[in-house]
């Protein structure tokens, strides 16, 4: 390996570099010419062996998710150490990101509201699968959402920030970040379409109160407010193509020097952190085995690291077993392998089911409301109080939006509101706070009227009253 010449573990650094939160990213190409990316971790973040171990564990979890059928993550090709530096190599490029496409560049077509909704649905689906596996992304933002050449949204840097900072997985942090992403895209890509922008804003609010699944369903249910063809990716593909052509042109003006290292390295200094040790001193790349997290040490490593010592000690302390005992010992390993395969199959089925639900969602029965009921307090309300009035709408259990209005007997102007209803709920509750102050007696009547969805020729509303007395 010679990083000074722009080569690392069989990947050629192709010139473009940019600084990220974790270190320096570089565009790269494999020996076969396939585009890829390389991350040189900031040495200040990964000095301790415990930090390296957490990074290795995060990458191994990532590879298991991908091998289990999850397609929404940027796949990792290798994780290697060269002297005092650690490098992550991805099998696909990590650019352009949403941050790149948000830049208002003259001549580059801008993604539309449908593009924004597509990105949000796909990232929500990926995060749901990651959370179902007991993991989290940890650093979701526009700079870690990559748009692939086909217009698909992929997540980069999953779990790395948490590993570097020693944080436990926090799915709720991912949900908050997704809601922030939705609001940002509503204000940019969807700005020219007020209805679509409002849909994205409501999806953000839904994520914060009901979770990502309900937010995803709200976006799918509101497809009528998006450009025709949703979830088509044509605009994303067009924008990505223009961006890539611009970035790779000779006039782009990006630096071409590879990231500097402290000293020249050769192949013997490589430590690959993801594969099982073998007889060859050259690092193995592209292997599929990730059940065991061990390191491989080539000649020329000046000192024995803790990971090497643990691996060597384990090899030296292996007991001698008779053939019958070897068979008995082998059975637990086989059981573990079967369990790993079973877990991968289950995860793949979950992902496939989510995709099928997404693709077939348009054919689902639309949301319908069959009854409206208003409930007010039976007890007389005392001085200076806020009366809590509830409205209950009975639905058919489908996802969608309801548009309704409250009318108070003391005011002429109605209060109109819109809510998103999640699939599987046959009852949706709305509320009205009515504040009354001063001395005297008062009877207030609240009327709740459904504006949509309402079957043609019908009227759905209800009203109820309360009594206020203060002396």
C-alpha positions in Angstrom: 0.0 0.0 0.0 1.3 3.5 -0.8 -1.0 6.2 0.3 1.5 8.8 -0.8 0.9 7.8 -4.4 -2.8 7.7 -3.9 -3.2 3.9 -3.5 -4.7 2.1 -0.5 -5.4 -1.6 -0.2 -6.0 -2.0 -3.9 -8.1 1.2 -4.2 -6.9 4.2 -6.2 -7.7 7.6 -4.7 -9.1 9.6 -7.6 -8.6 13.1 -6.5 -11.7 14.7 -4.8 -11.4 15.0 -1.1 -13.7 16.6 1.5 -13.7 17.0 5.3 -16.4 15.3 7.3 -17.3 15.0 10.9 -15.3 11.8 11.3 -12.3 12.6 9.2 -11.3 13.1 5.5 -13.3 11.4 2.7 -11.7 10.7 -0.7 -13.3 9.5 -3.9 -11.7 6.3 -5.0 -11.9 3.4 -7.5 -11.4 -0.3 -7.1 -8.9 -2.3 -9.1 -11.8 -3.1 -11.5 -12.6 0.6 -11.9 -15.8 0.6 -9.7 -16.4 3.9 -8.0 -15.9 3.8 -4.2 -14.9 6.1 -1.3 -12.3 6.0 1.4 -12.5 7.6 4.9 -9.4 8.4 6.8 -10.5 8.7 10.4 -9.4 11.8 12.3 -6.5 10.4 14.4 -7.6 12.4 17.4 -10.9 10.5 17.4 -9.5 6.9 17.2 -6.4 6.9 19.3 -7.6 4.4 22.0 -7.8 0.7 21.3 -11.3 0.6 22.9 -12.5 3.1 20.3 -11.1 1.0 17.5 -12.9 -2.0 18.9 -16.2 -0.1 18.9 -15.6 1.0 15.3 -14.9 -2.6 14.3 -18.0 -3.8 16.0 -20.1 -1.1 14.3 -18.8 -2.0 10.8 -19.3 -5.7 11.4 -23.0 -5.0 12.5 -23.3 -3.0 9.3 -22.0 -5.8 7.1 -24.4 -8.3 8.8 -27.3 -6.0 8.0 -26.3 -5.7 4.4 -25.7 -9.5 4.1 -29.1 -10.0 5.7 -30.8 -8.2 2.8 -30.9 -4.5 3.9 -30.2 -2.4 0.8 -30.5 1.0 2.3 -26.9 1.2 3.7 -23.7 2.1 1.9 -21.8 -1.3 2.0 -18.4 -1.4 3.6 -15.6 -3.1 1.6 -12.9 -3.1 4.3 -11.6 -1.4 7.5 -7.8 -1.3 7.7 -5.1 0.2 9.9 -1.8 1.5 8.5 0.7 2.5 11.2 -1.3 4.9 13.4 -4.1 5.5 11.0 -7.4 3.8 10.4 -9.1 3.8 7.0 -12.7 2.8 6.0 -13.3 1.7 2.4 -16.8 1.6 1.1 -17.9 -0.5 -1.9 -20.0 2.4 -3.3 -19.3 6.1 -3.4 -20.6 8.3 -0.6 -21.4 11.2 -2.8 -23.4 13.1 -3.8 -25.2 13.6 -0.6 -28.4 15.5 0.1 -26.1 18.3 1.3 -24.4 18.4 -2.1 -27.7 18.5 -4.0 -29.1 21.2 -1.7 -26.5 23.7 -3.0 -28.2 26.1 -5.4 -25.9 25.6 -8.4 -26.8 27.4 -11.6 -27.6 25.1 -14.5 -28.1 22.1 -12.2 -31.8 20.9 -12.0 -33.2 21.0 -8.5 -34.9 18.0 -7.0 -38.7 18.5 -6.4 -41.2 17.7 -3.7 -41.6 14.2 -5.0 -37.8 13.7 -4.7 -37.9 14.9 -1.1 -40.8 12.5 -0.2 -39.0 9.6 -1.9 -35.8 10.3 0.1 -37.8 10.5 3.4 -39.7 7.3 2.8 -36.6 5.3 1.9 -34.5 6.6 4.8 -37.4 6.0 7.2 -37.7 2.4 5.9 -33.9 1.8 6.3 -33.9 3.3 9.9 -36.9 1.1 10.8 -34.9 -2.0 9.8 -31.8 -0.8 11.6 -33.8 -0.1 14.8 -35.5 -3.5 14.5 -32.0 -5.0 14.7 -31.4 -3.2 18.0 -29.1 -0.7 16.4 -29.2 3.0 15.4 -27.6 5.3 12.9 -26.4 7.9 15.4 -25.5 10.8 13.0 -28.4 11.2 10.5 -28.3 14.5 8.6 -28.2 15.6 4.9 -24.5 14.9 4.7 -25.0 11.2 5.5 -27.9 10.6 3.1 -26.3 9.6 -0.2 -28.1 9.6 -3.5 -27.0 6.7 -5.6 -26.8 6.9 -9.5 -30.3 5.3 -9.7 -31.8 7.9 -7.5 -32.0 5.6 -4.4 -31.3 7.1 -1.0 -28.6 5.3 1.0 -27.3 6.0 4.5 -23.6 6.4 5.1 -21.5 6.3 8.4 -24.1 4.2 10.2 -23.0 3.7 13.8 -19.5 5.2 13.4 -20.2 8.5 15.3 -21.6 6.6 18.2 -18.7 4.2 18.2 -16.1 7.0 18.1 -17.8 8.9 21.0 -18.7 5.8 23.1 -22.5 6.5 22.9 -25.0 3.7 23.1 -27.5 3.3 20.2 -30.4 5.8 20.5 -33.2 5.3 18.0 -35.0 8.3 19.4 -32.1 10.5 18.2 -32.5 9.1 14.7 -36.2 9.9 14.8 -35.6 13.5 15.8 -32.9 13.8 13.1 -35.3 12.4 10.5 -37.9 14.9 11.5 -35.4 17.7 11.1 -34.4 16.4 7.7 -38.1 16.4 6.7 -38.5 20.0 7.7 -35.4 21.0 5.9 -36.5 19.4 2.6 -40.0 21.0 3.1 -38.3 24.4 3.1 -36.1 23.7 0.1 -37.0 21.0 -2.4 -40.8 21.4 -1.7 -40.8 25.1 -1.2 -42.5 25.7 -4.6 -45.4 23.4 -3.7 -47.1 24.6 -0.5 -49.4 21.5 -0.2 -46.4 19.1 -0.5 -44.3 21.2 1.9 -47.2 21.0 4.4 -47.3 17.3 4.0 -43.6 17.0 4.8 -44.1 19.2 7.8 -46.9 17.0 9.1 -44.8 13.9 8.5 -42.1 15.5 10.7 -44.6 16.2 13.4 -46.0 12.7 13.1 -42.5 11.2 13.5 -41.9 13.1 16.7 -45.3 12.0 18.3 -46.0 8.6 16.7 -42.7 7.3 15.3 -41.2 6.7 11.9 -43.6 4.0 10.7 -46.6 6.4 11.1 -44.6 9.2 9.4 -43.8 7.0 6.5 -47.4 6.0 6.2 -48.5 9.6 6.3 -46.2 10.4 3.3 -47.5 7.5 1.3 -51.1 8.4 2.1 -50.5 11.9 1.0 -49.2 11.0 -2.5 -52.0 13.0 -4.1 -50.3 16.2 -2.8 -47.0 15.2 -4.5 -46.0 15.6 -8.1 -47.4 12.8 -10.4 -45.5 9.6 -10.5 -44.3 9.5 -6.9 -42.2 7.6 -5.9 -40.5 8.1 -9.3 -36.8 9.1 -9.0 -36.3 10.8 -12.4 -35.5 14.2 -11.0 -33.1 12.8 -8.5 -31.3 10.8 -11.2 -31.1 13.9 -13.4 -29.7 16.1 -10.6 -27.2 13.4 -9.6 -26.0 13.1 -13.2 -25.5 16.8 -13.5 -23.7 17.0 -10.2 -21.4 14.1 -11.0 -20.5 15.5 -14.4 -19.7 18.9 -12.8 -17.6 17.4 -10.0 -15.5 15.2 -12.3 -14.9 17.9 -14.9 -11.3 19.3 -15.2 -12.7 22.7 -14.4 -14.2 21.7 -11.1 -11.1 22.9 -9.2 -11.1 20.3 -6.5 -7.8 19.3 -4.8 -6.1 16.2 -6.3 -3.7 15.4 -3.5 -4.3 12.3 -1.4 -4.6 12.8 2.4 -1.2 13.0 3.9 0.1 10.3 6.3 2.9 10.4 8.8 5.3 8.0 7.0 5.5 5.9 3.9 3.8 2.5 4.3 4.2 -0.8 2.5 2.0 -3.9 2.2 3.6 -5.3 5.4 2.2 -2.5 7.5 -1.4 -3.2 6.8 -3.7 -4.5 9.5 -7.1 -5.5 8.2 -9.7 -5.4 11.0 -12.5 -7.4 9.5 -11.2 -10.8 8.3 -9.9 -14.0 9.8 -6.1 -14.5 9.9 -4.6 -16.8 7.3 -1.2 -17.9 6.0 -0.6 -15.1 3.6 0.8 -11.8 4.7 -1.2 -9.8 2.2 -4.6 -8.5 3.4 -7.7 -10.3 2.3 -10.4 -8.0 0.8 -14.0 -8.5 -0.1 -14.5 -11.6 2.0 -17.9 -12.5 3.3 -17.1 -13.9 6.7 -17.9 -11.6 9.5 -19.0 -13.9 12.3 -15.7 -13.4 14.1 -14.2 -10.0 14.7 -10.4 -10.7 14.6 -7.4 -8.9 13.2 -4.8 -10.0 10.7 -1.2 -8.9 11.3 1.4 -8.6 8.5 5.2 -8.5 9.0 6.7 -5.1 9.8 4.2 -4.2 12.6 6.6 -2.7 15.2 4.8 -3.7 18.4 2.2 -6.3 19.4 -1.2 -4.6 19.8 -3.7 -5.8 22.4 -5.9 -7.3 19.7 -3.0 -9.3 18.3 -2.0 -10.5 21.8 -5.6 -11.7 22.5 -5.8 -13.5 19.2 -2.3 -15.2 19.6 -3.1 -16.2 23.2 -6.3 -17.8 22.2 -4.5 -19.8 19.5 -1.8 -21.0 21.9 -4.3 -22.0 24.6 -6.5 -24.2 22.4 -6.8 -27.6 24.0 -6.1 -30.9 22.2 -9.3 -32.8 21.7 -10.1 -36.3 20.7 -12.1 -36.8 17.5 -15.3 -37.5 19.5 -14.8 -34.4 21.6 -14.1 -32.3 18.5 -17.5 -33.3 17.1 -19.2 -32.3 20.3 -17.4 -29.0 20.4 -18.3 -28.3 16.8 -22.0 -28.6 17.4 -22.4 -25.2 19.2 -20.6 -23.4 16.4 -22.9 -25.0 13.9 -25.9 -23.9 16.0 -24.5 -20.4 16.1 -24.1 -20.4 12.3 -27.6 -21.6 11.9 -28.9 -18.9 14.2 -26.9 -16.3 12.3 -28.4 -17.5 9.0 -31.9 -17.6 10.5 -31.5 -14.0 11.8 -30.3 -12.9 8.4 -33.3 -14.5 6.7 -35.7 -12.9 9.2 -34.2 -9.5 8.6 -34.4 -10.0 4.8 -38.1 -10.9 5.1 -38.8 -7.8 7.2 -37.1 -5.6 4.6 -38.9 -7.3 1.7 -42.3 -7.0 3.5 -41.7 -3.3 4.1 -40.9 -2.7 0.4 -44.0 -4.7 -0.7 -46.1 -2.6 1.7 -44.6 0.6 0.2 -45.1 -0.5 -3.4 -48.7 -1.7 -2.9 -49.8 1.0 -0.6 -51.4 3.0 -3.4 -53.9 0.2 -3.9 -55.1 0.3 -0.3 -58.6 1.3 0.7 -58.7 5.1 1.3 -59.4 6.5 4.8 -63.1 6.8 5.6 -64.8 8.3 8.7 -68.2 6.9 9.7 -69.1 8.8 12.9 -68.2 12.0 14.8 -68.9 12.4 18.5 -68.2 15.4 20.8 -67.8 14.9 24.5 -67.9 17.7 27.1 -67.7 17.7 30.9 -71.0 16.9 32.6 -70.0 18.7 35.8 -70.5 22.5 36.0 -67.2 24.3 35.5 -66.0 26.8 38.1 -64.3 30.2 37.9 -61.6 31.0 35.4 -61.2 27.6 33.9 -60.2 25.9 30.6 -62.7 23.4 29.5 -61.3 20.3 27.7 -63.6 19.2 24.9 -62.9 15.9 23.1 -63.9 14.9 19.6 -63.9 11.2 18.6 -63.8 10.2 15.0 -64.5 6.5 14.1 -62.5 5.4 11.0 -62.1 2.3 8.8 -58.5 1.8 10.1 -56.8 3.1 7.0 -54.0 5.8 6.9 -54.7 9.2 5.6 -55.6 12.8 6.5 -58.7 14.3 8.1 -59.7 17.9 7.7 -62.1 19.3 10.3 -63.4 22.4 12.0 -64.5 23.4 15.5 -67.2 26.0 16.0 -67.7 27.7 19.4 -71.1 29.2 20.2 -69.4 32.4 21.4 -67.6 33.0 18.1 -68.5 33.1 14.4 -65.1 32.2 12.9 -64.5 28.4 12.8 -61.2 26.8 13.8 -60.0 24.5 11.0 -57.4 21.8 11.6 -55.8 18.9 9.8 -54.5 15.7 11.4 -52.7 12.6 10.0 -54.3 9.2 10.9 -52.0 6.2 11.1 -53.0 2.8 9.7 -54.6 0.3 12.1 -56.3 2.9 14.3 -60.1 2.8 14.1 -60.6 5.7 16.4 -59.0 9.1 16.2 -59.3 11.8 18.9 -59.1 15.5 18.5 -59.5 18.2 21.1 -60.6 21.8 21.8 -59.5 24.0 24.7 -62.1 26.6 25.6 -61.1 29.1 28.3 -63.8 31.0 30.2 -63.1 33.8 32.7 -65.1 36.2 34.9 -68.2 36.1 37.1 -71.7 34.9 35.9 -73.2 31.9 34.2 -72.5 30.7 30.7 -73.5 27.8 28.5 -71.1 27.0 25.8 -71.7 24.7 22.8 -68.9 23.2 20.7 -69.6 21.7 17.2 -67.2 19.4 15.4 -67.7 19.1 11.7 -65.7 16.8 9.4 -64.7 18.5 6.1 -62.9 15.6 4.5 -63.0 12.7 3.8 -66.8 12.9 3.7 -68.9 10.7 1.3 -70.7 12.8 -1.3 -74.1 14.0 -0.2 -73.5 13.4 3.5 -72.7 15.5 6.5 -70.7 14.4 9.5 -70.8 16.5 12.6 -71.8 16.5 16.3 -72.1 19.0 19.1 -72.2 19.1 22.9 -72.5 21.8 25.6 -71.1 22.6 29.0 -72.2 24.9 31.9 -69.9 27.5 33.5 -70.9 29.3 36.7 -68.8 31.7 38.8 -70.1 34.0 41.6 
